[in-house]
């Protein structure tokens, strides 16, 4: 039953990836400008013969539907194409940039979860004043753009106090400020959800039964109520992943870190079409995988869902 569910979600995920690849292909074709100029690079002159040769070698002289079918065929075989600007296969270019972005995203996600759980546990059910103060702090955190927070952190902790490097990704010191820039806004969202679930769970019959049996508040939190609060958090993973990826594009540029975000900015500015298309497909595939994993985790977190297959 679980295998059938996974196969159904994989098929749906393939449709999502195909739709993302198709929309990205069509959108890039609608952008004005010559693809030959992107291959040659900015400010490079070329004779008409050379331009025709480039068009022929890259297949850009063929009709759009032929280019599209060839593009889909290459995707099915795992061929992401050749970068116009970097003069190397796109798969090799991206392979060297995945880990810095993944390292930053995982670090930010872990930090955001720790901050959110602590804030929610400390403020849940604390009365009107405590709830208002927590909601205000979370609203400020959610409304803070990661790139603005990143610049403030650099100004204070790098240029002012000199505690952390302003640029680069060497060691843990280089990861602290970019992680905080991404984690703080995310923690504001997660804390609101976790606290709301904690307060809603407080009135459930099983909580009253557990208290009547003499269970301590710490054990009740760790064994029961926090588990319920984690369900909506796992459901939000798709949004969380999108926020981290979008924020990483700006944060990596602010802190001069390597990663997919910097590759995307460079590819868009230079109209490196194969790299842009590959990053779109990669992002769609990441969303599909994350959502399948999240659905599979639901029965693990909540035993009540183990009676049937995930839907």
C-alpha positions as CSV (number, residue, x, y, z in Angstrom):
1,X,0.0,0.0,0.0
2,X,2.9,2.3,0.8
3,X,4.6,1.4,-2.4
4,X,1.5,2.2,-4.4
5,X,1.3,5.6,-2.6
6,X,5.0,6.3,-3.4
7,X,4.5,5.3,-7.1
8,X,1.4,7.5,-7.3
9,X,3.3,10.5,-5.9
10,X,6.3,9.9,-8.1
11,X,4.1,9.9,-11.2
12,X,2.5,13.2,-10.0
13,X,5.9,14.6,-9.2
14,X,7.1,13.8,-12.8
15,X,4.2,15.8,-14.1
16,X,5.2,18.7,-11.9
17,X,8.8,18.5,-13.1
18,X,7.7,18.3,-16.7
19,X,5.4,21.4,-16.2
20,X,8.1,23.4,-14.6
21,X,10.6,22.5,-17.3
22,X,8.1,23.4,-20.0
23,X,7.1,26.7,-18.5
24,X,10.7,27.7,-18.0
25,X,11.6,26.7,-21.6
26,X,8.7,28.8,-23.0
27,X,9.4,31.8,-20.7
28,X,13.1,31.9,-21.7
29,X,12.2,31.8,-25.3
30,X,9.9,34.8,-24.8
31,X,12.7,36.9,-23.4
32,X,14.0,39.4,-26.0
33,X,17.6,39.1,-27.2
34,X,19.8,36.8,-29.2
35,X,21.0,33.5,-27.6
36,X,24.1,33.8,-29.8
37,X,25.1,37.0,-27.8
38,X,24.8,34.9,-24.6
39,X,27.1,32.3,-26.1
40,X,29.7,34.9,-27.2
41,X,29.5,36.9,-24.0
42,X,28.9,40.6,-23.5
43,X,30.6,43.0,-25.8
44,X,31.9,40.4,-28.2
45,X,31.5,41.0,-31.9
46,X,31.1,38.2,-34.4
47,X,30.8,37.9,-38.1
48,X,27.5,36.6,-39.6
49,X,29.3,33.4,-40.6
50,X,30.4,32.8,-37.0
51,X,26.9,33.5,-35.7
52,X,25.4,31.0,-38.1
53,X,28.0,28.5,-37.0
54,X,27.1,29.0,-33.4
55,X,23.4,28.7,-34.1
56,X,24.0,25.4,-35.9
57,X,26.3,23.9,-33.3
58,X,23.9,24.7,-30.4
59,X,20.8,23.7,-32.3
60,X,19.2,27.2,-31.9
61,X,18.6,27.4,-35.7
62,X,16.0,24.7,-35.5
63,X,12.3,25.3,-34.9
64,X,11.2,25.9,-31.3
65,X,9.2,22.6,-31.1
66,X,12.2,20.7,-32.3
67,X,14.4,22.4,-29.6
68,X,11.7,21.6,-27.0
69,X,11.5,17.9,-27.9
70,X,15.3,17.6,-27.9
71,X,15.5,19.4,-24.6
72,X,13.0,16.9,-23.0
73,X,14.9,14.0,-24.5
74,X,18.1,15.2,-23.0
75,X,16.4,15.6,-19.6
76,X,15.2,12.0,-19.8
77,X,18.7,10.8,-20.3
78,X,20.1,13.1,-17.5
79,X,21.9,15.4,-19.9
80,X,21.5,19.0,-18.6
81,X,23.4,20.6,-21.5
82,X,26.5,22.7,-21.7
83,X,27.0,26.1,-20.0
84,X,27.4,28.9,-22.5
85,X,29.6,31.0,-20.2
86,X,31.4,28.4,-18.1
87,X,32.3,26.1,-21.1
88,X,31.6,23.0,-19.1
89,X,28.7,20.5,-18.7
90,X,26.0,22.0,-16.5
91,X,25.9,18.8,-14.3
92,X,29.5,19.3,-13.5
93,X,29.0,23.0,-12.8
94,X,26.1,22.4,-10.4
95,X,27.6,19.4,-8.7
96,X,30.3,21.7,-7.2
97,X,27.8,24.2,-5.9
98,X,25.1,21.9,-4.4
99,X,26.9,21.3,-1.0
100,X,27.4,24.9,0.0
101,X,23.7,25.7,-0.6
102,X,22.6,22.4,1.1
103,X,24.9,23.1,4.0
104,X,23.4,26.6,4.5
105,X,19.8,25.4,4.0
106,X,20.1,22.6,6.6
107,X,21.9,24.8,9.1
108,X,19.2,27.5,8.7
109,X,16.4,24.9,9.0
110,X,17.8,23.3,12.1
111,X,18.4,26.7,13.7
112,X,14.9,27.9,12.8
113,X,13.3,24.8,14.3
114,X,15.3,25.1,17.6
115,X,14.4,28.8,17.9
116,X,10.7,28.2,17.0
117,X,10.3,25.3,19.5
118,X,12.0,27.2,22.3
119,X,9.9,30.4,21.6
120,X,6.6,28.4,21.4
121,X,7.3,26.3,24.5
122,X,8.2,29.3,26.6
123,X,5.3,31.5,25.5
124,X,2.4,29.0,25.0
125,X,-0.4,29.6,27.5
126,X,1.5,32.5,29.2
127,X,-1.5,34.8,29.4
128,X,-2.6,37.8,27.4
129,X,0.5,39.9,27.8
130,X,3.0,37.1,27.1
131,X,1.1,36.1,24.0
132,X,0.9,39.6,22.7
133,X,4.7,40.1,23.2
134,X,5.5,36.8,21.5
135,X,3.1,37.6,18.6
136,X,4.8,41.0,18.1
137,X,8.3,39.5,18.2
138,X,7.3,36.8,15.7
139,X,5.6,39.4,13.4
140,X,8.8,41.4,13.3
141,X,10.8,38.3,12.6
142,X,8.5,37.2,9.8
143,X,8.5,40.7,8.2
144,X,12.3,41.0,8.2
145,X,13.7,40.3,4.7
146,X,16.7,37.9,4.9
147,X,18.9,40.2,2.7
148,X,18.2,43.2,5.0
149,X,18.9,41.2,8.1
150,X,22.1,39.8,6.4
151,X,23.4,43.3,5.8
152,X,22.6,44.4,9.4
153,X,24.4,41.3,10.8
154,X,27.5,42.0,8.6
155,X,27.5,45.7,9.7
156,X,27.2,44.8,13.4
157,X,29.1,41.5,13.9
158,X,31.6,41.7,11.1
159,X,32.5,45.3,10.5
160,X,31.6,46.6,14.0
161,X,32.6,43.8,16.5
162,X,34.8,41.7,14.2
163,X,33.4,38.4,15.6
164,X,32.6,36.8,12.2
165,X,34.0,37.0,8.7
166,X,32.0,39.3,6.3
167,X,32.5,37.1,3.3
168,X,33.4,33.5,2.4
169,X,32.3,30.1,3.5
170,X,35.4,28.8,5.4
171,X,34.6,27.0,8.6
172,X,31.8,27.4,11.1
173,X,32.5,31.1,11.6
174,X,31.6,31.7,7.9
175,X,28.2,29.9,8.4
176,X,26.9,31.7,11.5
177,X,25.7,35.0,10.0
178,X,24.2,33.6,6.7
179,X,22.4,31.0,8.8
180,X,20.9,33.6,11.2
181,X,19.8,35.8,8.2
182,X,17.8,32.9,6.8
183,X,16.6,31.3,10.1
184,X,15.2,34.2,12.0
185,X,12.3,35.0,9.6
186,X,11.6,31.3,9.2
187,X,11.5,30.8,13.0
188,X,8.8,33.5,13.3
189,X,6.5,31.5,11.0
190,X,7.2,28.2,12.7
191,X,6.8,29.5,16.2
192,X,3.4,30.9,15.5
193,X,2.2,27.5,14.1
194,X,3.8,25.4,16.9
195,X,2.4,27.6,19.7
196,X,-1.1,27.5,18.2
197,X,-1.0,23.7,18.1
198,X,0.4,23.5,21.6
199,X,-2.4,25.6,23.0
200,X,-5.0,23.7,21.0
201,X,-3.7,20.3,22.2
202,X,-3.8,21.5,25.9
203,X,-7.6,21.0,25.9
204,X,-7.6,17.5,24.3
205,X,-9.0,14.6,26.5
206,X,-5.7,12.6,26.3
207,X,-3.8,15.5,27.8
208,X,-6.3,15.6,30.8
209,X,-6.0,11.8,31.1
210,X,-2.2,12.0,31.1
211,X,-2.2,14.7,33.8
212,X,-4.7,12.7,35.9
213,X,-2.2,9.8,35.8
214,X,0.5,12.1,37.3
215,X,2.7,12.6,34.3
216,X,5.1,15.6,34.6
217,X,4.6,18.7,32.4
218,X,8.0,18.1,30.8
219,X,7.2,14.4,30.0
220,X,3.7,15.5,28.7
221,X,5.4,18.1,26.4
222,X,8.0,15.7,25.0
223,X,5.9,12.6,24.6
224,X,2.5,14.0,23.5
225,X,1.8,17.7,22.9
226,X,5.0,18.6,21.0
227,X,4.5,15.6,18.7
228,X,1.1,17.0,17.7
229,X,2.6,20.4,17.1
230,X,5.3,19.0,14.7
231,X,2.7,17.7,12.3
232,X,1.8,21.1,10.7
233,X,5.5,22.0,10.8
234,X,6.3,19.0,8.6
235,X,3.5,20.0,6.3
236,X,5.0,23.4,5.9
237,X,8.3,21.9,4.7
238,X,7.5,22.7,1.1
239,X,7.0,26.4,2.0
240,X,10.1,26.2,4.2
241,X,12.2,24.8,1.4
242,X,11.0,27.5,-1.0
243,X,11.8,30.2,1.5
244,X,15.3,28.9,2.1
245,X,16.1,28.5,-1.6
246,X,14.8,32.0,-2.5
247,X,16.5,33.5,0.5
248,X,19.8,31.7,-0.2
249,X,20.0,33.4,-3.7
250,X,20.3,36.8,-2.0
251,X,22.2,35.7,1.2
252,X,24.9,33.9,-0.8
253,X,25.5,37.0,-2.8
254,X,25.6,39.3,0.3
255,X,28.2,37.0,2.0
256,X,30.0,36.2,-1.2
257,X,29.4,32.5,-0.6
258,X,29.6,29.8,-3.3
259,X,26.3,28.0,-4.0
260,X,23.4,27.5,-6.4
261,X,22.1,31.0,-5.6
262,X,25.2,32.7,-7.0
263,X,25.1,30.4,-10.0
264,X,21.5,31.3,-10.7
265,X,22.2,35.1,-10.5
266,X,25.2,34.8,-12.8
267,X,23.2,32.6,-15.2
268,X,20.2,34.9,-15.4
269,X,22.4,38.0,-15.8
270,X,24.4,36.4,-18.7
271,X,21.4,34.6,-20.1
272,X,23.0,31.2,-19.7
273,X,19.9,29.3,-20.8
274,X,21.0,25.7,-20.0
275,X,22.1,26.6,-16.5
276,X,18.8,28.5,-15.8
277,X,16.6,25.6,-17.1
278,X,18.6,23.1,-15.1
279,X,18.2,25.0,-11.9
280,X,14.4,25.3,-12.4
281,X,14.2,21.5,-12.9
282,X,16.4,20.9,-9.9
283,X,14.3,23.1,-7.7
284,X,11.1,21.3,-8.9
285,X,12.6,17.9,-8.3
286,X,13.7,19.0,-4.8
287,X,10.1,20.1,-4.0
288,X,8.7,16.8,-5.2
289,X,11.2,14.7,-3.1
290,X,10.6,16.8,0.0
291,X,6.8,16.5,-0.2
292,X,7.0,12.8,-0.7
293,X,9.3,12.5,2.4
294,X,7.0,14.7,4.4
295,X,3.9,12.6,3.6
296,X,5.8,9.4,4.6
297,X,6.9,11.0,7.9
298,X,3.3,11.8,9.0
299,X,2.5,8.3,10.2
300,X,5.9,8.1,11.9
301,X,5.1,11.3,13.9
302,X,1.5,10.6,14.6
303,X,0.6,6.9,15.3
304,X,-3.1,7.6,14.6
305,X,-2.2,7.9,10.9
306,X,-0.7,4.4,10.7
307,X,-4.0,2.7,10.1
308,X,-4.1,3.6,6.4
309,X,-1.8,4.7,3.6
310,X,-0.8,8.3,3.4
311,X,-3.1,10.3,1.1
